[in-house]
Amino acid sequence: MVGERRINGHLLARLIGAAARERPYYLGVARAISGLVLDGRVPTYTRLPAERDLAAALGVSRNTVTAAYAWLRENGYLDSRQGAGSWTVLPDSGPGGGQLLPHTEHVDLGIAAPAAIDGLQQAARLAVDQLAAHVGGIGYNPRGLPELRHAIARRYVERGLPTAPEQICVTNGAQHAVALLLGLLADPGDTLLAESPSYPHALDAARRHGLQVRAAGVTPSGWDMDHVLDAFRRFRPRLAYLIPDFQNPTGALMDDEERAAVVAEARRADAALIVDESVAELAIDSGDQPAPTAAHDTDGRVYTVGSVAKTFWGGLRIGWVRTTPPMVERLAAARQRVDLSSSLMDQLTVTHLFADMLRVRAERSRQLARNRDALVAVLRERIPEWRCSRPSGGLVLWAGLPRPAATALREAGARHGVHLAPGPLFGADGTLEHYVRLSYTLPPEVLADGVERLARAWAETAARPGAPRHDLYV
């Protein structure tokens, strides 16, 4: 009910915090508040403080807050009524919406989610046939279905990493796995070392847990290992979150020597390593793949997160953590605070698909190679001033712009019917305005249409003076 929830100026100012340090300041405040609404820290239909009260709490002029509230109204985050105040809402559509949500009315180059793999329906039918063997039980298994844990462990063995089923804890996707690990491995106030750029939902989860995020840079050409190893020494993090396989969003691939060096430095710093392998199976170019990072682990500090969302289909909400058997028990106990088990039907379906992994990988590789090459070619033809490398795997490419205008481009793109993911979304501190992430999960003809729209949006953006150097995504 509108008006039942309220937030005072001092609390809202504290939640905004340093996030609104960008200029113009009103826009930083506005985007910080929209971010609080999007991640649920300020619920919808919460009455915001009067402009005068928030201005006093922030130590700014009332005009600044008036302009911030006007931006929120224009972008669908605030509703107001004369004499009744203003309260938070969610926009129906358009550029004010969630940055990684699908935009079905656009050519969506922002979402890295491929269509279901061939054979999914057959695997689901086999799962239904197997259901009779399970309906006599309770249906809950906090550690995961034994057959699936065996299949996941066997796949690690095939990749060169000895693994027992007792080392696998099945989760509801990779994000669920990361959230569980953050809750068990760190306390509020601890430091998390992450790449910059990195996967935004993992960074958001760390912040919600109260962790201090420190960054080490990565580019499409790889990691500056001197910088990464020095970050462990300087920051002494409690844990680190890394994506060494076709890193999201840069597409970089960490080699065996670099993985060994990172694990060794984490050991010296007494830091835990959360290694996200969500796209590790999506190699495109031929050649030997590095062994999993955990192959260099000698004392159980590497926690490997996996998922089938990118390999099989996002509708199968199955992920896992590979760790030590005692940690599996801790994870199984911790997950029961929020859920009891992953879907039995999904687990049975995924078990059947694991048996066909070699075919699935080959099919995905062919699809992604075709799409990647088409996207790179049309980008170089239509927007030659952009810099884009050709990643050797994964689902996305990281394109460099000749001017810091990623946020403005995203807004122009929405007007031209194309959705993209701007660089600041992937930064630990709202930087990276020189970059956009583009997914190549769509067919070549759709990608070509998307780039045509993108080229028009870029022409419009480049013609506008004073594109913001740093826009804010919270």
DOMARDREN-254026 format. One record per residue (C-alpha): residue in one letter; x, y, z. Coordinates in nm, 2 decimals. Layout:
DOMARDREN-254026
a_X_Y_Z;
...
end
This chain:
DOMARDREN-254026
m_0.00_0.00_0.00;
v_0.14_0.34_-0.10;
g_0.25_0.54_0.20;
e_0.28_0.26_0.45;
r_0.65_0.23_0.41;
r_0.88_0.53_0.47;
i_1.25_0.59_0.47;
n_1.40_0.90_0.64;
g_1.66_1.12_0.49;
h_1.95_1.01_0.71;
l_1.89_0.64_0.63;
l_1.85_0.70_0.25;
a_2.17_0.92_0.26;
r_2.36_0.64_0.43;
l_2.24_0.39_0.17;
i_2.34_0.62_-0.12;
g_2.68_0.66_0.05;
a_2.98_0.72_-0.17;
a_2.79_0.58_-0.48;
a_2.68_0.93_-0.58;
r_3.03_1.08_-0.61;
e_3.00_1.12_-0.99;
r_2.92_1.45_-1.16;
p_2.67_1.58_-1.23;
y_2.59_1.50_-0.87;
y_2.21_1.50_-0.91;
l_2.25_1.21_-1.16;
g_2.47_1.01_-0.93;
v_2.21_1.05_-0.65;
a_1.93_0.95_-0.89;
r_2.10_0.65_-1.03;
a_2.20_0.54_-0.68;
i_1.84_0.55_-0.56;
s_1.72_0.36_-0.88;
g_1.98_0.10_-0.80;
l_1.85_0.07_-0.44;
v_1.51_0.01_-0.58;
l_1.63_-0.25_-0.84;
d_1.82_-0.46_-0.59;
g_1.54_-0.44_-0.33;
r_1.72_-0.24_-0.06;
v_1.45_0.02_-0.09;
p_1.12_-0.16_-0.16;
t_0.87_-0.04_-0.41;
y_0.60_0.19_-0.28;
t_0.83_0.33_-0.02;
r_0.77_0.70_0.05;
l_1.09_0.89_0.00;
p_1.19_1.18_0.23;
a_1.10_1.53_0.14;
e_1.35_1.70_-0.09;
r_1.46_1.94_0.19;
d_1.52_1.65_0.44;
l_1.73_1.45_0.19;
a_1.93_1.75_0.09;
a_2.02_1.83_0.45;
a_2.12_1.47_0.51;
l_2.34_1.46_0.20;
g_2.48_1.81_0.26;
v_2.37_1.94_-0.08;
s_2.14_2.20_-0.22;
r_1.77_2.13_-0.24;
n_1.79_2.19_-0.62;
t_2.02_1.89_-0.65;
v_1.76_1.66_-0.49;
t_1.48_1.82_-0.69;
a_1.67_1.74_-1.01;
a_1.74_1.38_-0.89;
y_1.37_1.32_-0.81;
a_1.28_1.46_-1.15;
w_1.51_1.21_-1.32;
l_1.36_0.93_-1.12;
r_1.01_1.03_-1.22;
e_1.11_1.06_-1.59;
n_1.27_0.72_-1.59;
g_0.98_0.54_-1.41;
y_1.13_0.49_-1.06;
l_0.92_0.75_-0.87;
d_0.56_0.84_-0.86;
s_0.43_1.16_-0.70;
r_0.10_1.31_-0.61;
q_0.03_1.67_-0.50;
g_0.02_1.68_-0.12;
a_0.10_1.31_-0.08;
g_0.47_1.30_-0.15;
s_0.67_1.07_-0.37;
w_0.71_0.69_-0.36;
t_0.93_0.43_-0.54;
v_0.80_0.23_-0.83;
l_0.95_0.01_-1.10;
p_0.95_0.12_-1.47;
d_0.75_-0.07_-1.71;
s_1.01_-0.07_-1.98;
g_1.28_0.13_-2.15;
p_1.63_0.24_-2.05;
g_1.55_0.28_-1.68;
g_1.50_-0.10_-1.65;
g_1.72_-0.37_-1.51;
q_2.04_-0.37_-1.71;
l_2.07_-0.75_-1.75;
l_1.70_-0.83_-1.80;
p_1.59_-0.95_-2.15;
h_1.43_-0.69_-2.38;
t_1.21_-0.89_-2.61;
e_1.10_-0.59_-2.81;
h_1.46_-0.51_-2.90;
v_1.75_-0.70_-3.07;
d_1.90_-0.80_-2.74;
l_2.28_-0.80_-2.75;
g_2.30_-0.75_-2.38;
i_2.19_-1.09_-2.25;
a_2.44_-1.38_-2.28;
a_2.19_-1.66_-2.28;
p_2.18_-1.92_-2.56;
a_1.88_-2.11_-2.67;
a_1.83_-2.47_-2.54;
i_2.06_-2.73_-2.68;
d_1.93_-3.00_-2.92;
g_1.83_-3.31_-2.71;
l_1.69_-3.12_-2.42;
q_1.34_-3.24_-2.47;
q_1.45_-3.60_-2.51;
a_1.65_-3.57_-2.19;
a_1.34_-3.43_-2.01;
r_1.13_-3.72_-2.14;
l_1.38_-3.97_-2.00;
a_1.37_-3.78_-1.67;
v_0.99_-3.82_-1.66;
d_1.03_-4.19_-1.72;
q_1.27_-4.21_-1.42;
l_1.05_-4.02_-1.19;
a_0.86_-4.33_-1.08;
a_1.18_-4.45_-0.91;
h_1.19_-4.14_-0.69;
v_0.83_-4.05_-0.60;
g_0.84_-4.29_-0.31;
g_1.09_-4.07_-0.13;
i_1.06_-3.72_0.01;
g_1.21_-3.55_-0.30;
y_1.45_-3.33_-0.11;
n_1.83_-3.37_-0.13;
p_2.03_-3.07_0.00;
r_2.36_-3.20_-0.15;
g_2.20_-3.29_-0.48;
l_2.08_-3.61_-0.65;
p_2.35_-3.88_-0.62;
e_2.33_-3.96_-0.99;
l_2.40_-3.60_-1.08;
r_2.68_-3.56_-0.84;
h_2.85_-3.87_-0.99;
a_2.80_-3.72_-1.34;
i_2.95_-3.38_-1.24;
a_3.25_-3.55_-1.07;
r_3.31_-3.77_-1.37;
r_3.32_-3.46_-1.59;
y_3.59_-3.31_-1.37;
v_3.79_-3.64_-1.40;
e_3.76_-3.61_-1.78;
r_3.90_-3.26_-1.76;
g_4.20_-3.38_-1.57;
l_4.09_-3.31_-1.21;
p_4.04_-3.61_-0.98;
t_3.70_-3.56_-0.81;
a_3.47_-3.77_-0.60;
p_3.09_-3.73_-0.59;
e_3.12_-3.64_-0.22;
q_3.30_-3.32_-0.33;
i_3.00_-3.19_-0.52;
c_2.71_-2.98_-0.38;
v_2.43_-2.91_-0.62;
t_2.28_-2.56_-0.61;
n_2.01_-2.36_-0.79;
g_2.25_-2.22_-1.05;
a_2.59_-2.04_-1.02;
q_2.46_-1.73_-0.85;
h_2.31_-1.94_-0.57;
a_2.64_-2.11_-0.53;
v_2.84_-1.79_-0.51;
a_2.59_-1.64_-0.26;
l_2.62_-1.95_-0.04;
l_3.00_-1.94_-0.05;
l_3.01_-1.57_0.04;
g_2.80_-1.64_0.34;
l_3.02_-1.92_0.46;
l_3.37_-1.78_0.38;
a_3.35_-1.42_0.48;
d_3.20_-1.18_0.73;
p_3.07_-0.82_0.67;
g_3.36_-0.59_0.65;
d_3.60_-0.85_0.50;
t_3.78_-0.77_0.17;
l_3.69_-0.95_-0.16;
l_3.94_-0.93_-0.45;
a_3.77_-0.93_-0.79;
e_3.86_-0.87_-1.14;
s_3.77_-0.54_-1.31;
p_3.56_-0.57_-1.51;
s_3.37_-0.87_-1.37;
y_3.03_-1.03_-1.35;
p_2.80_-0.77_-1.19;
h_2.57_-1.00_-1.00;
a_2.86_-1.15_-0.81;
l_2.98_-0.80_-0.72;
d_2.63_-0.71_-0.61;
a_2.61_-1.02_-0.39;
a_2.95_-0.93_-0.23;
r_2.83_-0.58_-0.15;
r_2.50_-0.70_-0.01;
h_2.70_-0.92_0.22;
g_2.89_-0.62_0.34;
l_3.22_-0.70_0.18;
q_3.47_-0.44_0.06;
v_3.54_-0.51_-0.31;
r_3.89_-0.44_-0.43;
a_3.98_-0.48_-0.80;
a_4.26_-0.61_-1.02;
g_4.24_-0.53_-1.39;
v_4.19_-0.77_-1.68;
t_4.16_-0.70_-2.05;
p_4.08_-0.91_-2.36;
s_4.45_-0.99_-2.39;
g_4.46_-1.12_-2.04;
w_4.56_-1.05_-1.68;
d_4.85_-0.83_-1.57;
m_4.98_-1.10_-1.33;
d_5.22_-0.87_-1.15;
h_4.92_-0.65_-1.07;
v_4.70_-0.94_-0.97;
l_4.96_-1.10_-0.74;
d_5.05_-0.76_-0.59;
a_4.68_-0.70_-0.51;
f_4.68_-1.02_-0.29;
r_4.98_-0.87_-0.10;
r_4.84_-0.52_-0.07;
f_4.48_-0.59_0.01;
r_4.52_-0.92_0.20;
p_4.17_-1.03_0.10;
r_3.97_-1.28_0.29;
l_3.86_-1.43_-0.04;
a_3.88_-1.36_-0.42;
y_3.63_-1.41_-0.70;
l_3.78_-1.49_-1.04;
i_3.66_-1.60_-1.38;
p_3.96_-1.76_-1.55;
d_3.77_-1.93_-1.83;
f_3.66_-1.69_-2.10;
q_3.63_-1.42_-1.85;
n_3.30_-1.23_-1.83;
p_3.30_-0.98_-2.00;
t_3.65_-0.96_-2.16;
g_3.66_-1.32_-2.29;
a_4.02_-1.37_-2.16;
l_4.15_-1.72_-2.09;
m_4.40_-1.77_-1.80;
d_4.67_-2.02_-1.88;
d_4.80_-2.30_-1.66;
e_5.10_-2.11_-1.53;
e_4.89_-1.81_-1.43;
r_4.64_-2.03_-1.25;
a_4.92_-2.19_-1.05;
a_5.06_-1.85_-0.96;
v_4.72_-1.72_-0.84;
v_4.66_-2.03_-0.62;
a_5.01_-2.00_-0.48;
e_4.96_-1.63_-0.40;
a_4.62_-1.70_-0.24;
r_4.78_-1.96_-0.02;
r_5.05_-1.71_0.09;
a_4.78_-1.45_0.17;
d_4.56_-1.72_0.34;
a_4.27_-1.62_0.10;
a_4.00_-1.85_-0.03;
l_3.94_-1.86_-0.41;
i_3.59_-1.87_-0.56;
v_3.65_-1.97_-0.92;
d_3.36_-1.93_-1.15;
e_3.36_-2.18_-1.44;
s_3.01_-2.11_-1.57;
v_3.14_-2.10_-1.93;
a_3.44_-2.33_-1.90;
e_3.28_-2.58_-2.14;
l_3.23_-2.32_-2.41;
a_3.56_-2.32_-2.60;
i_3.52_-2.22_-2.96;
d_3.87_-2.24_-3.11;
s_4.06_-2.57_-3.12;
g_4.35_-2.63_-2.89;
d_4.42_-2.76_-2.55;
q_4.22_-2.61_-2.26;
p_4.40_-2.53_-1.93;
a_4.32_-2.77_-1.65;
p_4.07_-2.64_-1.39;
t_4.22_-2.40_-1.14;
a_4.15_-2.64_-0.86;
a_4.41_-2.87_-1.02;
h_4.67_-2.65_-0.85;
d_4.51_-2.65_-0.51;
t_4.67_-2.85_-0.23;
d_4.48_-2.74_0.08;
g_4.11_-2.70_-0.02;
r_4.11_-2.32_-0.06;
v_3.97_-2.33_-0.42;
y_3.59_-2.34_-0.45;
t_3.49_-2.41_-0.80;
v_3.15_-2.30_-0.92;
g_2.99_-2.46_-1.22;
s_2.65_-2.43_-1.40;
v_2.46_-2.58_-1.69;
a_2.28_-2.25_-1.78;
k_2.52_-2.15_-2.06;
t_2.60_-2.50_-2.18;
f_2.26_-2.66_-2.18;
w_1.99_-2.40_-2.12;
g_1.92_-2.12_-1.87;
g_1.58_-2.27_-1.79;
l_1.76_-2.56_-1.61;
r_1.84_-2.40_-1.28;
i_2.13_-2.63_-1.18;
g_2.47_-2.53_-1.06;
w_2.72_-2.67_-0.82;
v_3.02_-2.62_-0.60;
r_3.33_-2.85_-0.61;
t_3.50_-2.84_-0.28;
t_3.60_-3.07_0.01;
p_3.35_-3.32_0.16;
p_3.33_-3.13_0.49;
m_3.25_-2.80_0.31;
v_2.98_-2.98_0.11;
e_2.82_-3.06_0.44;
r_2.84_-2.70_0.55;
l_2.69_-2.58_0.22;
a_2.41_-2.83_0.24;
a_2.33_-2.71_0.60;
a_2.35_-2.34_0.50;
r_2.12_-2.37_0.20;
q_1.84_-2.50_0.42;
r_1.80_-2.15_0.56;
v_1.65_-2.05_0.22;
d_1.56_-2.37_0.03;
l_1.58_-2.74_0.08;
s_1.68_-2.88_-0.26;
s_1.71_-2.82_-0.63;
s_1.43_-2.94_-0.86;
l_1.44_-3.32_-0.90;
m_1.32_-3.30_-1.26;
d_1.59_-3.05_-1.35;
q_1.85_-3.27_-1.19;
l_1.74_-3.58_-1.37;
t_1.73_-3.40_-1.70;
v_2.08_-3.26_-1.65;
t_2.21_-3.60_-1.56;
h_2.11_-3.73_-1.90;
l_2.26_-3.43_-2.08;
f_2.59_-3.48_-1.90;
a_2.61_-3.83_-2.06;
d_2.60_-3.65_-2.40;
m_2.85_-3.37_-2.31;
l_3.09_-3.43_-2.60;
r_2.82_-3.38_-2.86;
v_2.67_-3.08_-2.67;
r_3.01_-2.91_-2.66;
a_3.07_-2.97_-3.03;
e_2.73_-2.83_-3.12;
r_2.77_-2.53_-2.90;
s_3.12_-2.46_-3.04;
r_2.99_-2.47_-3.40;
q_2.70_-2.23_-3.32;
l_2.91_-1.99_-3.12;
a_3.19_-1.98_-3.38;
r_2.94_-1.89_-3.65;
n_2.78_-1.62_-3.44;
r_3.10_-1.48_-3.30;
d_3.26_-1.45_-3.65;
a_2.95_-1.29_-3.79;
l_2.93_-1.03_-3.51;
v_3.30_-0.94_-3.53;
a_3.28_-0.91_-3.91;
v_2.97_-0.68_-3.92;
l_3.11_-0.47_-3.63;
r_3.43_-0.41_-3.82;
e_3.24_-0.32_-4.13;
r_2.97_-0.10_-3.98;
i_3.16_0.06_-3.69;
p_3.53_0.03_-3.78;
e_3.64_0.28_-3.52;
w_3.55_0.04_-3.23;
r_3.81_-0.20_-3.10;
c_3.70_-0.56_-3.06;
s_3.90_-0.87_-3.02;
r_3.79_-1.22_-3.12;
p_3.76_-1.43_-2.79;
s_3.85_-1.79_-2.81;
g_3.54_-1.90_-2.62;
g_3.25_-1.79_-2.41;
l_2.94_-1.59_-2.52;
v_3.05_-1.23_-2.53;
l_3.29_-0.98_-2.67;
w_3.42_-0.67_-2.50;
a_3.42_-0.37_-2.75;
g_3.62_-0.06_-2.69;
l_3.47_0.28_-2.78;
p_3.68_0.57_-2.90;
r_3.52_0.80_-2.64;
p_3.37_0.74_-2.30;
a_3.00_0.71_-2.40;
a_2.88_0.36_-2.31;
t_2.59_0.48_-2.09;
a_2.48_0.74_-2.35;
l_2.50_0.47_-2.62;
r_2.29_0.23_-2.42;
e_2.01_0.50_-2.39;
a_2.04_0.58_-2.76;
g_2.04_0.21_-2.85;
a_1.70_0.17_-2.67;
r_1.56_0.43_-2.90;
h_1.68_0.24_-3.20;
g_1.56_-0.09_-3.08;
v_1.88_-0.26_-2.97;
h_1.98_-0.35_-2.61;
l_2.35_-0.37_-2.50;
a_2.53_-0.39_-2.17;
p_2.74_-0.08_-2.09;
g_3.09_-0.11_-1.94;
p_3.01_0.06_-1.60;
l_2.77_-0.23_-1.52;
f_3.08_-0.45_-1.49;
g_3.30_-0.22_-1.30;
a_3.36_-0.23_-0.93;
d_3.35_0.15_-0.91;
g_3.13_0.27_-1.20;
t_3.41_0.33_-1.44;
l_3.46_0.16_-1.79;
e_3.26_0.41_-1.99;
h_3.49_0.33_-2.29;
y_3.35_-0.03_-2.32;
v_3.03_-0.22_-2.40;
r_2.97_-0.59_-2.38;
l_2.79_-0.76_-2.67;
s_2.66_-1.11_-2.67;
y_2.68_-1.34_-2.98;
t_2.41_-1.59_-2.87;
l_2.17_-1.48_-3.15;
p_2.18_-1.61_-3.51;
p_2.40_-1.41_-3.76;
e_2.11_-1.25_-3.94;
v_1.97_-1.11_-3.61;
l_2.32_-1.00_-3.51;
a_2.35_-0.81_-3.84;
d_2.02_-0.63_-3.78;
g_2.13_-0.55_-3.42;
v_2.46_-0.40_-3.54;
e_2.28_-0.19_-3.80;
r_2.07_-0.04_-3.52;
l_2.37_-0.01_-3.31;
a_2.56_0.18_-3.58;
r_2.27_0.43_-3.60;
a_2.27_0.47_-3.22;
w_2.65_0.52_-3.22;
a_2.62_0.79_-3.49;
e_2.36_0.97_-3.28;
t_2.57_0.93_-2.96;
a_2.90_1.04_-3.12;
a_2.72_1.36_-3.26;
r_2.62_1.46_-2.91;
p_2.87_1.68_-2.72;
g_2.96_1.61_-2.36;
a_2.88_1.25_-2.33;
p_2.92_1.16_-1.96;
r_3.26_1.04_-1.86;
h_3.13_0.82_-1.58;
d_2.76_0.72_-1.54;
l_2.66_0.52_-1.24;
y_2.52_0.16_-1.22;
v_2.47_0.04_-0.87;
end
